[in-house]
Structures are given as C-alpha cells and as structure tokens.
Amino acid sequence: MTEIRASEIQSSGGNRIHERRSEPRFPVNQRVEVTLLGDPAVAFTARLTNVSSHGLRILSAQKLAPGTAVRVDIEDAEVLGEVRYCASNDDAYAVGIVIYSPSNPSGDRSN
C-alpha cells in the first residue's frame, strides 16, 4: 500500500488544501440517501464520490456541520458515521464522513 504524505494541493476552486492520506481512496459515483441523526431525523439524497476503509466522501447540496452523526444508505447497506469536514465545492459541498465500526464506535482515527 502506498502512503500519501501531507502535501499541499489545489482544489478545483483554486483554494490550497493540506491533505494527509494514510489509506487508499476508491472512486465511486453513486446516488445515496443521507440521514442526519437528530431529533427529528432529516433525510436527503447525495452523491458518493469515494470510499476507504475508514471513511466516505459525498457531494451534497446540504451544508453539514462537523460532528454531525449521519447514516448513509448505499444500495442494501447502511453505514453510520460522523461528519469530519464540509467544504464548498463548485455548486455543492464536499463532505468527509468517518465510518463508525464495532471496534471503533466513536470514529476515532487513532485506532
């Protein structure tokens, strides 16, 4: 596995982004249903753009606050996670979601 170290890159909007990836991302282009796990729960459609063993990236018309608990329905699967970042990306928001797992229920990346 190739590790991509911290580097400075430019986003499509021309903004400089510092990025550190310790695991590969796999590109996807799939419609998903996202539910904000609040009271009341709010659901909307988004586009899944990449996945890794610990996270997802979606494009959403909704701006989501970091720390928001979400459920992402992907075909017959349900993924629980937490919003880590939300950045403006052209006419949508790029949203990074860390996946909760039985061995990592808080989504802590240090495990």
C-alpha positions as CSV (number, residue, x, y, z in Angstrom):
1,M,0.0,0.0,0.0
2,T,1.3,3.4,-0.9
3,E,1.1,6.1,1.7
4,I,0.5,9.7,0.5
5,R,2.2,12.1,2.8
6,A,1.0,15.5,3.8
7,S,1.2,17.8,0.8
8,E,-0.2,21.0,-0.5
9,I,-2.6,20.7,-3.4
10,Q,-5.1,22.9,-5.1
11,S,-8.8,22.2,-5.1
12,S,-11.0,22.7,-8.1
13,G,-11.9,26.1,-6.7
14,G,-8.3,27.2,-6.5
15,N,-8.0,27.0,-2.7
16,R,-5.0,25.4,-1.2
17,I,-5.7,22.3,0.9
18,H,-3.4,20.4,3.2
19,E,-4.1,16.7,2.8
20,R,-2.8,13.6,4.6
21,R,-4.0,10.2,3.4
22,S,-2.8,7.0,5.1
23,E,-5.1,4.7,3.1
24,P,-6.2,4.4,-0.5
25,R,-9.5,6.0,-1.7
26,F,-11.6,4.3,-4.3
27,P,-13.5,6.4,-6.7
28,V,-17.3,5.9,-6.8
29,N,-20.2,7.7,-8.5
30,Q,-23.3,6.6,-6.8
31,R,-26.5,8.1,-5.5
32,V,-27.0,7.6,-1.7
33,E,-29.6,8.6,0.9
34,V,-28.1,10.5,3.8
35,T,-30.0,10.8,7.1
36,L,-28.9,13.3,9.8
37,L,-29.4,11.5,13.1
38,G,-31.0,14.3,15.0
39,D,-34.4,15.0,16.5
40,P,-36.1,15.0,14.1
41,A,-34.1,13.0,11.6
42,V,-33.6,14.7,8.3
43,A,-33.0,12.7,5.0
44,F,-31.8,13.9,1.6
45,T,-30.1,12.5,-1.5
46,A,-26.4,13.0,-2.1
47,R,-23.7,11.5,-4.4
48,L,-21.0,9.2,-3.1
49,T,-17.7,10.1,-4.7
50,N,-15.1,7.9,-2.9
51,V,-14.7,5.3,-0.1
52,S,-11.9,4.0,2.0
53,S,-11.8,1.5,4.9
54,H,-12.4,4.3,7.4
55,G,-14.5,6.9,5.5
56,L,-16.7,8.2,2.7
57,R,-16.8,11.4,0.7
58,I,-20.1,12.7,-0.6
59,L,-21.2,15.7,-2.6
60,S,-24.3,17.2,-1.1
61,A,-26.5,20.2,-1.7
62,Q,-26.7,20.5,2.1
63,K,-24.0,22.1,4.2
64,L,-23.3,19.8,7.1
65,A,-21.6,20.7,10.4
66,P,-18.6,18.7,11.5
67,G,-19.5,16.4,14.3
68,T,-23.0,15.6,12.9
69,A,-23.9,12.0,13.2
70,V,-25.2,10.5,9.9
71,R,-26.5,7.3,8.4
72,V,-25.6,6.7,4.7
73,D,-27.8,4.2,2.8
74,I,-25.8,2.7,0.0
75,E,-27.9,0.2,-2.0
76,D,-28.6,-2.6,0.6
77,A,-26.1,-1.4,3.1
78,E,-26.4,1.1,6.0
79,V,-23.3,3.0,7.2
80,L,-23.1,5.0,10.4
81,G,-20.6,7.8,10.7
82,E,-19.7,11.4,11.7
83,V,-19.1,14.4,9.5
84,R,-15.4,15.4,9.7
85,Y,-15.4,18.3,7.2
86,C,-17.6,20.1,4.9
87,A,-16.1,22.3,2.2
88,S,-17.7,24.3,-0.7
89,N,-17.1,22.5,-4.0
90,D,-18.5,24.4,-7.0
91,D,-22.3,24.1,-6.7
92,A,-22.3,21.5,-3.9
93,Y,-20.5,20.7,-0.6
94,A,-17.8,18.0,-0.3
95,V,-18.4,16.2,2.9
96,G,-16.0,13.8,4.6
97,I,-17.5,11.2,6.8
98,V,-15.6,8.9,9.2
99,I,-17.2,5.5,9.5
100,Y,-18.2,4.1,12.9
101,S,-17.4,0.4,13.3
102,P,-17.9,-2.1,16.2
103,S,-14.2,-1.8,17.0
104,N,-14.3,2.0,16.7
105,P,-17.7,3.3,17.7
106,S,-16.6,6.9,18.2
107,G,-14.9,7.1,14.8
108,D,-11.5,7.8,16.3
109,R,-8.8,7.5,13.6
110,S,-6.0,6.8,16.1
111,N,-7.0,3.1,16.4
